């Protein structure tokens, strides 16, 4: 029986694809596997080395950056002054993503008068990103080959219980080296080793922007809260100030958005402090 042209084409296509692309020997199989491994490794290296598209630390110290940092510092000073009042009442405070990153650029970048950057813990170019209900912390890690961008996303929520102040629960829900996702558990051991060195870093930042007295008072509370985060436990939102107690009653983390009037709203963090009854 004479095969039809269609069946002939089908048989030729099968023979072509099988004989042309299938390795003919064990050496060819090994070579194909090695090429596949190289391609996978190249893709992984590219994911690690290339920074995420949203990672945009401030490098150029323009007047606008200093102005944003000054505005954030003034806001921090105003918050400190309210906290010092005998009866501050309810305090609502907001800071934008841009203001935080301007502060980081001024505090840890290379300013006009300095030739040496400040790199606590081997981290450079710190950057903070706000999305709805999540904060992502990112920086280049000089302790890893290629100085990749290491980033960790944390989810923040308040847990309210009847008859008790709210507690904050912070969970690390994402970890990346560049754009390569990693298990968040890999971060915990390194963070725990960094915890003893955290206090002086935190105290320095608070000292610069809120004064040494408040830095000495607030640093232990912050470090204690960070230790609770590392262990995956909720922690108290009480702030003890001059024998008074304030409680974080509301916390809102918002990414960039457009309001009903069509105006762009910056990414920001807002919290409300109320006196403990």
N, C-alpha and C positions, 0 to 999 in steps of 0.2 A: 504494500500500500504506500503510495507516494504521499509524503507529509505535506501539509498545506504550508504556504508561506508564513502564515501567522504562527503555526506551531514551530516552524523552523526558527523564526526570530526569537521565540520564547526560549528554545533550547540553546540558541547561540548566546542569548543574554545571560542565561544561567551559567554556561561554560565560561563566558567572558568574566563575569563577576567572581566566580569561584576560583578560576585558575590565575587571574591577574592579581587579586588582592589577598589571597590566602598564602601565608608563609609556607615554603616548600621544604624547610628543614628545621631541625631543632635550633640551629644558629639563627635562622630567620625569626623564629618565635622569640628567642631571647632578645634579639635586637628590637623587635616590635614592642616587647614589654618594657625594655629600657627606655625607648623613645616615649612611651606612654608615661612612665615614671618621671622622666625629665619634664614633660609637658605639665604634669600635675604639680611638680615641685616649682616650676616657673610660675604657674598660676598662683600658687600659695604665696611665693615670694612677692609677686606683684601685689596681691591683696594686702600683705603685711606692710610693704614699703610705701605704697601709694596712700596718701592721707585721705580720710573721708571728705566728701565734697562739702560738708557743712563745717568742717574744721577751718576756722579763719581767725587765728590769733592775731593780735595787733602788733605789727612790727614797726610801722612808721609812726613816730611820736609827733603827730601834728598837734596844733593848738586845740583842735576839736577833741582830741583824746584827753589832753590835760583838763579841758573844760568839763568833760564828762566825769573824769576822776574827781575834780574839785566839787562838782555837784553831788556826787555820791558821798564824798567825805563830809560835805555840809549836812547831807541827810543823816549820815551816821552820827554826827555831832548833835543834831537836833533830837535824834532818838535817845542818845545818851542823856541829854539835858532833861528830857521828859521822864526818863527812868529814875533820875535823881530827885524828882519832885516828891514831897511827902505823900501826896495823893494825886498820882498822875491820871487817874481815870482810865478810860479805854484808849488804847494807842493803836492806830492803824498805820502801818509802815510798808512802803513799796520801794523796790529797787529793780531796775531794768537789767536785762542781759548785757546791754551795751555798757552800762555803768560799771557792772562787775568786771567785765573784761578790760575796761579802761583802767580800773584800779589794779588789776593783775599786771597789766602792761607797765604801769608806773612802778609798782612794787617790785616786780621780778624781771622786768625787761632791761634793756640797755638804754638809759636815758641820756640826755645831752651832755651831762657832766660826768658820766661814768663810762669806762671802757670794758668793764667786767660785769656780766649778768649775774644775778643771784639765782642759784639753782638748788633749791632745797630738795634733798632726797634723790638727786640726779635727774630731776624732771625740769624740762625747759618748755617755753612757749605754752603756758597753761591757758586753757580756754574752757568756758562754761556755756552750756547750751540749755535753754528752757524749751520744753515741749509740754503739752497739756499733762499735768500731774507727774511730770518726770524731769529730773535734772541729770544732765550728762556732763561728767567731768573728763577732760581730755588734756593730754600733754605729751610731748615727745619724751621718750624714756631712753636716756643715754646708757643705761645698763643693759639694753638689748641691742643685738647687732643691727646696724643700719639706722639707729635712732628712730624707730617707728612711733607712730602716734598710738598711745595706749589710751583707751577710753572705757569708762564704766557708767552705765545708766542706772539711776536709782529711782525707785518709785516711793513717793512720800504720801502717807495718809494719816489722819488723826482718828484715833479710836476713842469714842465717847462711852463712858460707863456711868450709870446712875449713881449720884452721890459722890463721885470722885472726879478729879481733874482729868481732862483728856490725855491720852498717851499717844506718842508718835511712833509709827512703825515704818521703818525704812528698809526696803529690800533691794538688793542689787540684782536687777533682772536682765542685764546685758553686759557683756565684756568683749572688747574687740582689741586686736592688734592691727592697726590700719583698718581695713574693711573685713578682716578675717574674724568671724565669730569664735569665741572661746567659751568654755564652761565657766560661769561666774565663780565656781568653787576655787579655780586657780588663783583668783585674786585674794582670797581670804588670808592665806598663810603669809603672803607678802605684806598685806596691810597690817597684820598683827605684829610683824617685825618692825614696821614703821611706827607703830603706836607710841613707843617710848620717846621717839624723836618728834612726835606731833605737838606736844605741849609748847616747846619753845617757838615753833613755827606759828602756831595759833596766837600765842601771846605777843609775838612780834607784830603780827598783822593788826590785832586789836589795839596794841599800844600806839601804833602809828596813827590809827584813825579814830580811836576813842579814848586814849589816855592810859597811863600805866596803872592807875588805881582800878579802873574798870577791867583792864586786861588781867590783873591778878585775880579779880573776883570771878570773871566769866570763864577764864581758861579751864579750870578744873571741871566746871559743869559741862563745857563743850567736849572735853576729852572723855569724860564719863559717858556722855551720849554717844560719841563715836565708838567707844568700846562696846556699848550695847548694840550698835548697828553691826559691828563685826561678828557678834555672837548671834545675830538674827532675832534679838529680843526687842520688844517695845520699851520705850523709856519715857520718863516723865517730861512734861512740857512746862514744868514750873521753873521760874527764874527767881532766885533769892537775891534781893537787892536791899541793902541797908535794913535788914530785919523785916523786910516786906516781901510778899510773894505775888508774882504775876504769873498768869497762865496763858499760853498760846491757845486761843479759843478757835481761831480760823486760820487756815493756810491755803493759799491759792497759787498754783504754779501754772502759768499760762504761756503758750507759744505765741508767735506773731499772728495777728488776726486783723480782720477788717470789721469795724462796728457797723451798726445799722445806718449810720450817716455816710458810710463809704470811706471813713478815715482809717488809715492804717494804725494799728495799736502795736507797740513793741512787746516783745517777750518780756515777762516780768514775774517777780515773786512778791506776793503780798501776804502779810500776816497781821493778825489782830491780837493784842495783848489786853487782858482784862484782869483787874484785881481779884485775887482769890477771896471768895466770900468767907 
